C-alpha cells in the first residue's frame, strides 16, 4: 500500500505559477505509476498528467505546454509544475497511484486546492 499527501496548492493570479507536491509513504514507491487528477466544482474529475519514468509520461491536452509532471523516487515524491495558470485551472488537485499493469488508480490523496483569479 501507499499513502499520499498533496501540498502546494493556493491562490494565484492568472499567468502565475504553482508547484504541487505529493509525498508518498509506504513501500516500493518506484513501482507505482503516479498521476495527477483534478476536479472543479460541478464537474467530473479529469486526468491532468501521469508519469512512470522520464521516458513515459504525459499531460492532458488542456495543460500541454504549461504543466510538467516529474517524480523523485529517492524522495518518494511526485510533482506538478504549473505555469501560465488560467482561471479554468481552478480545481481540487489529487495525486493518485497504481501498480504497473493495473488500469485503475487504487490510491488517492485528499487533494490540494488551486484557485486562479482572473
C-alpha positions in Angstrom: 0.0 0.0 0.0 0.9 3.6 -0.4 -0.4 6.7 1.4 -0.4 10.0 -0.5 -0.4 13.6 0.8 -0.6 16.6 -1.5 0.6 20.1 -0.8 1.5 23.3 -2.6 -1.9 24.5 -3.6 -3.0 28.1 -3.1 -4.4 31.2 -4.6 -2.7 32.8 -7.6 -3.5 35.3 -10.3 -3.8 34.3 -13.9 -0.4 33.9 -15.5 1.2 32.8 -12.3 2.8 29.5 -11.3 2.5 26.9 -8.6 4.3 23.7 -7.8 2.3 20.9 -6.3 3.9 18.1 -4.4 2.7 14.7 -3.4 4.5 12.9 -0.6 4.2 9.1 -0.7 4.7 6.8 2.3 4.8 3.0 2.1 7.0 0.6 0.2 8.3 0.5 -3.3 7.2 3.9 -4.5 9.2 3.4 -7.7 7.0 0.5 -8.6 3.9 2.7 -8.9 2.6 4.7 -11.9 1.8 8.1 -10.5 -0.7 10.7 -11.7 -2.4 14.0 -11.1 -6.2 14.5 -11.5 -8.3 17.5 -10.8 -12.0 18.2 -10.1 -13.6 21.6 -10.4 -16.9 22.4 -8.7 -19.8 20.8 -10.6 -17.6 18.9 -12.9 -16.3 15.4 -13.1 -12.8 14.5 -12.1 -10.4 14.7 -15.0 -6.9 13.4 -15.8 -4.1 16.0 -15.7 -0.8 14.1 -16.0 0.9 10.8 -15.4 4.4 9.5 -15.0 6.1 6.1 -14.9 9.6 7.3 -15.7 11.2 10.2 -17.5 10.6 8.4 -20.8 7.0 7.5 -20.0 4.8 10.5 -19.0 2.0 12.5 -20.5 -0.2 15.5 -19.8 -3.7 16.4 -20.9 -4.1 18.5 -24.0 -5.7 21.2 -21.9 -2.4 21.8 -19.9 0.2 20.8 -22.5 3.0 23.3 -22.7 2.1 24.7 -19.3 2.3 21.9 -16.8 5.2 19.5 -16.2 5.0 16.3 -14.2 8.0 14.8 -12.5 8.9 12.4 -9.7 11.8 11.8 -7.4 11.9 8.1 -6.4 14.7 8.7 -3.8 12.4 11.1 -2.0 9.1 9.2 -2.6 7.7 12.4 -4.2 5.6 13.4 -7.2 5.5 16.9 -8.5 3.4 19.1 -10.8 4.9 22.3 -12.0 2.1 24.6 -13.2 2.9 27.7 -15.3 0.8 30.2 -17.1 -2.2 29.3 -14.9 -5.7 30.2 -16.1 -8.9 30.6 -14.2 -10.1 27.3 -15.7 -7.3 25.5 -13.9 -9.1 26.2 -10.6 -9.9 22.8 -9.1 -9.0 20.4 -6.3 -5.9 18.6 -7.4 -5.3 14.9 -6.4 -2.4 12.7 -6.8 -3.0 9.0 -7.4 -1.0 5.8 -7.7 -1.5 2.4 -9.4 0.6 -0.6 -9.9 2.2 -1.1 -13.3 -0.1 -3.3 -15.4 -3.2 -2.3 -13.4 -5.6 0.1 -15.1 -7.4 1.6 -12.1 -5.7 4.1 -9.8 -6.1 2.4 -6.4 -4.6 5.0 -4.1 -5.6 8.6 -3.7 -4.6 11.6 -1.7 -7.0 14.1 -0.1 -6.4 16.8 -2.6 -5.0 20.3 -2.6 -7.0 23.3 -3.7 -5.7 25.5 -6.6 -7.6 28.8 -7.2 -6.6 31.0 -10.1 -8.1 34.5 -10.3 -8.7 36.4 -13.5 
